[in-house]
Amino acid sequence: MKSLPKPSPASRAAAAAPEAARGGSPVVLGAALLGFFLISLDALIVTVALPDIGRSLGGGMSGLQWVVDGYTLMFAALMLSAGALSDRIGAKRAYGGGLVLFALASAACGLAPGLGVLVAARLVQGAAAAVMMPASLALVRQGFPDQAQRARAIAIWTVGGAVAVAAGPVLGGALTASAGWRWIFFVNLPAGLLALGLLTRVSASPRLPARLDAVGQVTAAVAMGALTYGVIEGGADGFDRPSVVASLLVAAAAAPAFLVAQVRGAHPMLPLPLFRLRVVAVSLVVGFMLNAAYYGGVFIFSLYLQQERGQSALHAGLMFIPMTALVAVVNLASAKLAERFGPRVPMAAGQLLGTAGLVALTAVGAHTDVWTVAALMVPVGLGGALAVPALTAMLLDAVPADRAGTASAVLNTGRQVGGAIAVAVFGALLAGADTFLAGMRWSMLLAAAGLVLTAGATLTLPRSGRAGAAG
């Protein structure tokens, strides 16, 4: 009797997709959520530990900025190529590879003998996070083909980041105070193993035709890296230094070179037709400013609480609890508000709430009660929690399914660039001001002005948040 031909990998994946949609979706969501938790945790857990890292390994303000921005810079610079990689090799495979690299880099961070090694390991960690992020969101889309279910799944997925945001400063402070700052990196290892275990139960992801854009990737990385270096080192030692001037000139040349590569390249990593959709363009600038305000604020107030007010790492971490305690709840409420009123309402309301918090923080002084400071930070955290789920769901609904990985990469690139630039700029303002408080106030005002502008851009979107699909 003639045996039946074996099904191809593509047919097996197609056959498994309905099963994943029915029974495998919670596993898909769990694996994706846990990875997003780790990515978000490592962007913030390090911040409260910066003074201890500085005392242990040496280095001034610029060195500590690189500990933060080494991660976010590589995260942002490689995100777009990582989206194409996720499409090309399949979201599951890309996600698994990113998880393994992230765990190895975390171990290297914890074992770092000096600041240079720590920054290098943070660069690798950021590269791994860049691979994981778009693959994570693509897995959610794969597991939830129904739009309404997907919106709720995305809201739950964002809870992973929200819990990490809430836990990051507190966990960082607690681990630093009790076991030493190195444990803020070792804690990633068991969570990474659990995520890999869940991933083994996820169905294979389809592979989509996608080519890597080498010229675009190189010019993007050079532009981001040179700009970040110029701002950080210029703030520390002066913007008239030859190396700083040269770095900023390189950034100014690399940025238009990147755009030219995207226009003329056969396979650009940033498909410019996506930006014909106003939803995509507005999503990018809103995501940029939300992260700039939040990550920049956590960076500044971690230093303020420890260096200006003499708080321990643990006490500084506890000060962030009021800001982050309700974030997960507000994430879920954002999805319900978007269903009822459209995504514009939670997006604009979140940005304006964040603006109010930033303006209020300019009144903080040298003797302001620390719990008053903690209360004034609350609107900044809740504003982002209200806006981000609606923003993410609106973007994915606006683009074709085969652009999900690329679109999520575009959004999260903008968000990570916002965080990296904020740390660089705010650190430069702190270094250049006569007092820490003056630099802090200018930083808060700058972030508030940016959120007002992006809130205005949000209100120009259609009420439904949909504007067709880009080709």
Secondary structure, DSSP 4 states (H G I P E B T S, - for coil): -PPPPPPPHHHHHHHHHHHIIIIIHHHHHHHHHHHHHHHHHHHHTTTTTHHHHHHHH---HHHHHHHHHHHHHHHHHHHHHHHHHHHHH-HHHHHHHHHHHHHHHHHHHHH-SSHHHHHHHHHHHHHHHHHHHHHHHHHHHHH--SHHHHHHHHHHHHHHHHHHHHHHHHHHHHHHHHT-TTHHHHTHHHHHHHHHHHHTTSPPPPP------HHHHHHHHHHHHHHHHHHHHHHHH-TTSHHHHHHHHHHHHHHHHHHHHHHH-SS-SS-GGGGGSHHHHHHHHHHHHHHHHHHHHHHHHHHIIIIIT---HHHHHHTTHHHHTTHHHHHHHHHHHHHHH-THHHHHHHHHHHHHHHHHHTT--TT--HHHHHHHTHHHHHHHHHHHHHHHHHHHHHS-GGGHHHHHHHHHHHHHHHHHHHHHHHHHHHHHSSSHHHHHHHHHHHHHHHHHHHHHHHTTS-TTS------
